[in-house]
Amino acid sequence: MPNPDPSRITAALWYFAESCLAMQPGTQYGGTFADKPGYHNTRNNLINQGRSNDYSIRLAADRAGPGDKCAAFDWTFPDAQSGKYGTIIRYGERVRNAYRTRDPRLHGWREVLIQADWDNAAEGFDFTSWSERTPDDSHLWHGHFSCLRQYLNDMTVMRGMLSILVGESLDTWRAGLSRYGGPNVAELTDALARQIHNADTYLWRGLTQLDDVVPDIKSATGTGTITNEFARQFKRLVADVKDLKNRPPVTVDGAQVAAALIADPTFVNALSAAIIERLPSTGDVAAELGRRLSATNA
């Protein structure tokens, strides 16, 4: 589903909304922008309407960021609307546990209002004052997520909350093993995309086509080349093997080899030294040799 209102909803917040819907099939998009008090509205609208003291634009982090974008998403659970709270509680419990441990993945979020247990009142968790409140009963069947406006374009903030909602551990997130990335996962910038493209071209041209010159994989601009030493050395090896295969076969004469070895003083001396080293140092040499030969032939 494409972003229904790019002029008021950042790509990052819409990514968060779509990811929530994909996380739990059957849930519904409950809305983002709404011209009313709070995070569903834009900061510019609130100020223009004389609501400069609205709680969603008081904090420094809410006075920063895009003024023309909303900062909240409502996640609707149809089964909870009929009193079946199991699904929404699964996600509410995960948010509550993160709140209680002050999970760093909550960074950048203002609050979540959601049903987190089996009572008849929804729970509200504020991640700036670290306080709880009881929101209205509509939050028994829909989760409300408010992002501090400063972070409306921050994908790491969105992914952090998604990691919590899907039930991943903090260790998984910190290790960069989350299905949503992690705190140290680089954004796919144009420069990084160019480097990846260059690396792919380098491998393809360098290994399969054996080009002597390939793109510089460290270049973020897509310019520059480097010498492909692998290709040159591999071609040299192929040529040497081909040369060896084209040479006529060599016939080895055992008698000639033996005569050549005997004529070599270095070989003779080395052989003599090896034999002497293996001879017994005490007793009758002939008797000992006879004993060993007899044992070998037994």
C-alpha positions as CSV (number, residue, x, y, z in Angstrom):
1,M,0.0,0.0,0.0
2,P,1.6,3.3,-1.0
3,N,1.9,6.2,1.4
4,P,-1.6,7.7,1.3
5,D,-0.5,11.3,2.1
6,P,3.3,11.9,1.5
7,S,2.7,15.6,2.1
8,R,1.8,14.9,5.8
9,I,3.4,11.4,6.5
10,T,7.1,10.9,6.3
11,A,8.5,7.8,4.5
12,A,9.9,6.6,7.8
13,L,6.6,6.7,9.6
14,W,4.8,5.1,6.8
15,Y,7.4,2.3,6.7
16,F,6.7,1.8,10.4
17,A,2.9,1.6,9.8
18,E,3.3,-0.9,6.9
19,S,5.7,-3.0,8.9
20,C,3.2,-3.3,11.8
21,L,0.5,-4.4,9.4
22,A,2.8,-7.0,7.8
23,M,3.8,-8.2,11.3
24,Q,0.3,-9.2,12.2
25,P,-1.9,-10.1,9.2
26,G,-5.5,-9.2,9.7
27,T,-4.8,-5.9,11.5
28,Q,-5.8,-2.6,10.0
29,Y,-4.4,0.8,9.3
30,G,-6.2,3.1,11.7
31,G,-4.9,6.3,10.5
32,T,-1.9,8.7,10.8
33,F,-2.8,12.4,10.0
34,A,-5.9,13.9,11.7
35,D,-6.7,17.6,12.1
36,K,-7.1,17.5,15.9
37,P,-5.0,18.1,19.0
38,G,-2.0,15.8,19.6
39,Y,0.6,13.9,17.6
40,H,-1.8,13.0,14.8
41,N,-1.7,16.6,13.6
42,T,1.2,18.6,12.3
43,R,3.1,21.1,14.4
44,N,2.4,23.8,11.8
45,N,-1.3,23.2,12.0
46,L,-1.4,23.3,15.7
47,I,0.4,26.6,15.9
48,N,-1.7,28.1,13.2
49,Q,-4.8,27.0,15.1
50,G,-3.7,28.7,18.2
51,R,-2.8,25.4,20.0
52,S,0.8,26.4,20.7
53,N,0.6,24.8,24.1
54,D,-0.5,21.4,22.8
55,Y,1.3,18.6,24.6
56,S,2.6,17.2,21.3
57,I,4.7,20.4,20.6
58,R,6.0,21.4,24.0
59,L,9.2,19.3,24.3
60,A,12.4,20.4,22.6
61,A,12.3,17.2,20.5
62,D,8.8,18.1,19.3
63,R,9.8,21.6,18.4
64,A,12.4,20.1,16.0
65,G,11.8,18.0,13.0
66,P,9.4,18.6,10.1
67,G,6.6,21.0,11.0
68,D,4.3,19.8,8.2
69,K,4.2,16.1,9.1
70,C,2.1,14.2,11.5
71,A,3.7,12.1,14.2
72,A,1.4,9.3,15.2
73,F,0.0,6.0,13.8
74,D,-3.0,4.0,15.0
75,W,-2.9,0.2,14.6
76,T,-6.3,-1.4,14.7
77,F,-7.0,-5.0,15.9
78,P,-10.4,-6.2,14.6
79,D,-10.5,-9.2,17.0
80,A,-10.1,-6.9,20.0
81,Q,-13.1,-4.9,18.8
82,S,-15.2,-7.9,19.5
83,G,-13.6,-8.4,23.0
84,K,-10.8,-10.9,22.0
85,Y,-7.8,-9.2,23.4
86,G,-5.1,-11.9,22.9
87,T,-3.5,-10.5,19.8
88,I,-3.3,-6.8,20.9
89,I,-2.1,-7.9,24.4
90,R,0.8,-9.7,22.8
91,Y,2.2,-6.5,21.5
92,G,1.1,-4.4,24.5
93,E,3.0,-6.7,26.8
94,R,6.1,-6.3,24.8
95,V,5.9,-2.5,24.9
96,R,5.2,-2.6,28.7
97,N,8.2,-4.8,29.3
98,A,10.4,-2.5,27.2
99,Y,9.0,0.5,29.2
100,R,9.7,-1.2,32.5
101,T,13.3,-1.9,31.6
102,R,13.8,1.4,29.9
103,D,14.8,-0.4,26.7
104,P,17.0,1.9,24.6
105,R,15.1,0.9,21.5
106,L,12.3,3.2,22.8
107,H,14.6,6.2,22.0
108,G,12.8,8.7,19.8
109,W,9.3,7.6,20.8
110,R,6.9,9.7,23.0
111,E,4.3,7.2,24.0
112,V,2.3,4.1,23.2
113,L,-1.3,3.7,24.2
114,I,-2.5,0.1,24.0
115,Q,-4.2,-2.8,25.8
116,A,-1.3,-4.6,27.6
117,D,-3.1,-6.9,30.1
118,W,-6.5,-8.6,30.6
119,D,-8.3,-5.9,32.5
120,N,-10.9,-3.6,31.1
121,A,-8.6,-0.5,30.9
122,A,-5.9,0.2,28.3
123,E,-2.4,1.3,29.3
124,G,-0.5,4.4,28.3
125,F,3.3,4.5,28.5
126,D,5.2,7.8,28.2
127,F,8.9,7.3,27.3
128,T,10.0,10.9,28.1
129,S,8.6,11.3,31.6
130,W,8.6,7.5,32.2
131,S,5.1,7.6,33.6
132,E,1.9,5.7,32.9
133,R,-1.7,6.8,32.4
134,T,-5.0,5.3,31.4
135,P,-6.2,6.4,27.9
136,D,-9.7,6.1,26.6
137,D,-11.4,2.8,25.9
138,S,-10.7,2.9,22.2
139,H,-7.2,1.9,23.0
140,L,-8.5,-1.5,24.1
141,W,-8.7,-2.4,20.4
142,H,-6.2,-0.1,18.8
143,G,-2.6,0.8,19.5
144,H,-1.5,4.4,19.3
145,F,2.2,5.2,18.6
146,S,3.5,8.7,19.0
147,C,7.0,9.6,17.7
148,L,8.9,12.6,18.8
149,R,8.8,15.0,15.9
150,Q,12.6,15.3,15.7
151,Y,12.8,11.7,14.7
152,L,10.1,11.4,12.1
153,N,12.7,10.7,9.4
154,D,14.9,8.4,11.6
155,M,14.7,4.9,10.3
156,T,16.6,3.5,13.3
157,V,14.0,4.9,15.6
158,M,11.2,3.2,13.6
159,R,13.1,-0.1,13.5
160,G,13.8,0.0,17.2
161,M,10.1,-0.1,18.0
162,L,9.5,-2.7,15.4
163,S,12.2,-4.9,17.0
164,I,10.4,-4.6,20.3
165,L,6.9,-5.3,18.8
166,V,8.1,-8.4,17.0
167,G,9.5,-9.8,20.2
168,E,13.3,-9.6,19.6
169,S,15.7,-9.3,22.5
170,L,17.8,-6.3,23.0
171,D,21.0,-8.4,22.5
172,T,19.7,-9.4,19.1
173,W,19.2,-5.7,18.2
174,R,22.6,-4.6,19.5
175,A,24.3,-7.4,17.6
176,G,22.7,-6.2,14.3
177,L,20.8,-9.4,13.9
178,S,17.3,-8.0,14.0
179,R,15.1,-8.5,11.0
180,Y,14.8,-4.8,11.0
181,G,18.5,-4.0,11.1
182,G,20.0,-2.6,14.2
183,P,21.7,0.4,15.7
184,N,24.9,0.0,13.7
185,V,23.3,-0.9,10.3
186,A,24.3,1.8,7.7
187,E,21.6,3.6,5.8
188,L,21.6,2.7,2.1
189,T,22.9,6.0,0.8
190,D,23.6,6.8,-2.8
191,A,27.3,6.5,-2.1
192,L,26.9,3.1,-0.4
193,A,24.7,1.9,-3.2
194,R,27.4,2.9,-5.7
195,Q,30.1,1.0,-3.8
196,I,27.9,-2.1,-3.7
197,H,27.3,-1.8,-7.5
198,N,31.0,-1.3,-8.1
199,A,31.9,-4.4,-6.0
200,D,29.4,-6.5,-7.9
201,T,30.9,-5.2,-11.2
202,Y,34.4,-5.9,-9.9
203,L,33.6,-9.5,-9.1
204,W,31.7,-10.1,-12.3
205,R,34.2,-8.5,-14.7
206,G,37.2,-9.5,-12.6
207,L,36.4,-13.2,-12.0
208,T,34.2,-14.2,-14.9
209,Q,35.5,-12.0,-17.7
210,L,39.1,-11.7,-16.3
211,D,39.4,-8.0,-17.3
212,D,42.9,-6.6,-16.7
213,V,41.3,-3.3,-15.5
214,V,38.1,-3.1,-13.4
215,P,36.2,-0.4,-11.5
216,D,37.6,0.8,-8.2
217,I,35.2,-0.7,-5.7
218,K,36.2,1.9,-3.1
219,S,35.0,4.7,-5.3
220,A,31.7,6.3,-4.2
221,T,31.4,8.3,-7.4
222,G,31.6,5.4,-9.8
223,T,34.8,6.7,-11.4
224,G,38.3,5.3,-11.3
225,T,39.8,1.9,-12.1
226,I,42.4,-0.4,-10.7
227,T,44.6,-3.1,-12.1
228,N,43.1,-6.6,-11.7
229,E,46.2,-8.5,-10.4
230,F,44.1,-11.7,-9.9
231,A,43.2,-11.7,-13.6
232,R,46.8,-11.1,-14.7
233,Q,48.3,-13.8,-12.4
234,F,45.5,-16.3,-13.4
235,K,46.1,-15.7,-17.1
236,R,49.9,-16.2,-16.5
237,L,49.2,-19.5,-14.7
238,V,46.9,-20.7,-17.5
239,A,49.6,-19.9,-20.1
240,D,52.2,-21.8,-18.1
241,V,50.0,-24.8,-17.8
242,K,49.2,-24.7,-21.5
243,D,53.0,-24.5,-22.2
244,L,53.7,-27.6,-20.1
245,K,50.9,-29.6,-21.7
246,N,52.3,-28.8,-25.2
247,R,55.8,-30.0,-24.4
248,P,56.7,-33.5,-25.6
249,P,56.6,-36.3,-23.0
250,V,59.9,-37.1,-21.3
251,T,61.0,-40.8,-21.1
252,V,62.9,-41.5,-17.8
253,D,65.7,-44.1,-17.9
254,G,66.1,-45.6,-14.5
255,A,69.7,-46.7,-15.1
256,Q,70.7,-43.2,-16.2
257,V,69.0,-41.6,-13.2
258,A,70.9,-44.0,-10.8
259,A,74.2,-43.4,-12.6
260,A,73.6,-39.6,-12.3
261,L,72.9,-39.9,-8.6
262,I,75.9,-42.0,-7.9
263,A,78.1,-39.5,-9.7
264,D,76.8,-36.7,-7.5
265,P,79.0,-36.5,-4.3
266,T,76.3,-34.5,-2.5
267,F,73.8,-37.3,-3.0
268,V,76.2,-40.1,-2.1
269,N,77.4,-38.3,1.1
270,A,73.8,-37.7,2.2
271,L,72.8,-41.3,1.5
272,S,75.8,-42.6,3.4
273,A,75.1,-40.4,6.4
274,A,71.5,-41.6,6.4
275,I,72.5,-45.2,6.4
276,I,75.2,-44.7,9.1
277,E,72.6,-43.0,11.3
278,R,70.4,-46.0,11.2
279,L,73.1,-48.6,11.9
280,P,73.3,-49.9,15.5
281,S,76.0,-48.2,17.6
282,T,76.9,-51.1,19.8
283,G,77.2,-54.9,19.3
284,D,78.1,-56.9,16.3
285,V,76.9,-55.0,13.2
286,A,76.5,-58.1,11.1
287,A,74.6,-59.9,13.8
288,E,72.2,-57.0,14.3
289,L,71.6,-56.6,10.6
290,G,70.9,-60.3,10.4
291,R,68.5,-60.1,13.2
292,R,66.6,-57.2,11.7
293,L,66.5,-58.8,8.3
294,S,65.1,-62.0,9.8
295,A,62.4,-60.1,11.7
296,T,61.4,-58.3,8.5
297,N,61.1,-61.5,6.5
298,A,59.2,-63.4,9.2
